[in-house]
């Protein structure tokens, strides 16, 4: 029976007495060695050789029932937090059918240089390990995952492939150096808590190639480990973030996938696939309105348009359900907003009037928001006097309301109230110094206002 997840306390062993244990974990063998420092590891079919700084090399024989170690599928990881070196490899078919030696079904424990009975003082509850096959934060993974599920007949690496996957790259030799140059747990990306620490000998591109091969085999857990290791080397690698988004999505870790998609969008706003993957995650999370909004910010692309067309009716239906759940003035305001977004300004105006009439507090936040939106409606209909009236009402209660200030500033100019428009432009620039519309208006009106003042003064 595969042991369930348990909390491990750090191994407390002397450097001269290496404790180890062998146990079955699902369809794999798990060989755990308690060490106090990061060793160099050399894995053979019948033994594990450890080289530790300041100590002689130690060879730990693999028990006969677990031999030979499948070097191509084996996975080596080290946890500085638990002080454990873990090696996993697939069990032979015979051992899964009960053909192994009788004691193979129980964890085998031993202290290097001691008998099995001398090692049995270790608490069994501390000896059992988590069934999670993903390396924990702070571990160093140096090979592909153990089990590669068969891809379904219609499978492809991605509904929206990141790019043409690179040519196959072999995992390399299992003799690896786990040294102090590996990033510690605090340096691992927060988007994926099981991010492994990258082996210094591999670049981000090499980890990407390994991940791409795992995606081709539909082994998204192994691909996740490789992409995460690449991101430990190069945290702002946008393609790795996008590819890891795919894996996290496939593995059902939607919130983590969304974090990676947003990071990728921020790094590469020109990369349409990051927007697609983020929108697909939001859609599965039941947030089609946000998915559609994200797609509207994406670069123009055929696949973006196709997904937008699919998501739009879902977003509209979700918005209608949200509005239907509201009541009174809030509901009317949202109905007006919906008409405004569709460009139906004349229809939106009476709905805003109804919403304002339903407000119990004429200067409350809801009433001011409705007035502000109504001012936007008046602006679209070129009713600038009404824009100024509603915006001024809002600004009397909320002097720093940016939207109201902008709307009044723009409406004052066609009414030829240049001095007031210039004052509003300067107020806008105090809140947002790089605002383009205010800067242009100030440039246009400054000389005009000065000339008019000189004329009045000379009259």
Secondary structure, DSSP 8 states (H G I E B T S, - for coil): --------------TTS-EEEEEEETTEEEEEEE-SS--EEEE-SSEEEEE-TTS--EEEE--GGG-S--TTT-EEEEETTTTEEEEEEE--HHHHTT-S-GGGGS-EEEETTS-HHHHTTS-HHHH------S--TTBB--S--S------TT--S-TT-SSS---------S-EE--TTS--GGGS-TT-TT--B--TTS-HHHHHHHHHHHHHTT-HHHHHHHHHHHHHH-TT-HHHHHHHHHHHHHTT-HHHHHHHHHHHHHH-TT-HHHHHHHHHHHHHTT-HHHHHHHHHTS---HHHHHHHHHHHHHHHHHHHHHHHT--HHHHHHHHHHHHHHTT-HHHHHHHHHHHHHT-S-TTSHHHHHHHHHHHHHHHHTT-HHHHHHHHHHHHHH-TT-HHHHHHHHHHHHHTT-HHHHHHHHHHHHHH-TT-HHHHHHHHHHHHHHHHHHHHHHH-
